[in-house]
């Protein structure tokens, strides 16, 4: 009746990918074993692992780039805010 949920946890929320039960996972693994054979499954898993690692590295690089650039913009905005407040105080003064 209830199915297990495979999900990926992100920084701020959970993204649900698939709703699969234990029986469905077993059938999928059996089909993969029959299609590819026992000898090639480790090679396939190794390739998938490398692909996932490269994808995570690329995603981390993009996040780092975004954080670096938004940090610069925030710094510039803070400087402008300080200058505006200083000019405002001088005009009142």
C-alpha positions in Angstrom: 0.0 0.0 0.0 2.7 2.5 1.0 5.6 2.9 -1.3 9.1 3.9 -0.3 10.3 7.2 -1.6 13.7 7.7 -3.0 14.7 11.4 -2.6 17.6 13.7 -2.9 18.2 16.1 -0.1 19.3 19.6 -1.2 20.4 22.4 1.0 17.0 23.8 1.7 14.4 21.3 0.7 13.8 17.7 -0.3 13.3 16.8 -4.0 11.3 13.6 -4.5 12.5 11.6 -7.4 10.7 8.2 -7.5 8.1 6.4 -5.5 9.2 2.7 -5.7 8.6 -0.3 -3.5 11.1 -3.0 -2.5 9.5 -5.4 -5.0 9.9 -2.9 -7.8 13.6 -2.3 -7.0 14.1 -6.1 -7.0 12.5 -6.5 -10.4 14.6 -3.6 -11.8 17.8 -5.1 -10.5 16.8 -8.5 -11.9 16.1 -7.0 -15.4 19.5 -5.2 -15.3 21.3 -8.4 -14.3 19.6 -10.3 -17.2 20.3 -7.5 -19.8 23.9 -6.7 -19.0 25.2 -9.9 -17.2 27.0 -10.1 -13.9 30.4 -9.3 -15.4 29.5 -5.8 -16.9 27.4 -4.5 -13.9 30.5 -3.4 -11.9 31.8 -1.5 -15.0 28.4 0.2 -15.4 28.3 1.1 -11.7 31.8 2.5 -12.0 30.9 4.6 -15.0 27.7 5.9 -13.3 29.8 6.8 -10.2 32.3 8.7 -12.2 29.5 10.6 -14.0 27.8 11.5 -10.8 31.1 12.7 -9.3 31.7 14.9 -12.3 28.2 16.3 -12.2 28.5 17.1 -8.5 31.9 18.8 -9.1 30.4 20.9 -11.9 27.4 21.8 -9.7 29.7 22.8 -6.9 31.8 24.9 -9.2 28.7 26.7 -10.4 27.5 27.3 -6.8 31.0 28.6 -5.9 31.0 31.0 -8.9 27.5 32.3 -8.1 28.5 32.8 -4.4 31.7 34.7 -5.4 29.8 37.0 -7.8 26.9 37.7 -5.5 29.3 38.4 -2.7 31.0 41.1 -4.9 27.6 42.6 -5.7 26.5 42.6 -2.1 29.8 44.3 -1.1 29.3 47.0 -3.8 25.7 47.6 -2.6 26.8 47.9 1.0 29.5 50.5 -0.1 26.9 52.5 -2.0 24.5 52.4 0.9 27.2 53.7 3.2 28.0 56.5 0.8 24.4 57.4 0.5 24.0 57.5 4.3 27.1 59.6 4.6 25.9 62.1 2.0 22.5 62.2 3.7 24.1 62.9 7.1 26.3 65.7 5.5 23.2 67.3 4.0 21.4 67.3 7.3 24.4 68.4 9.2 
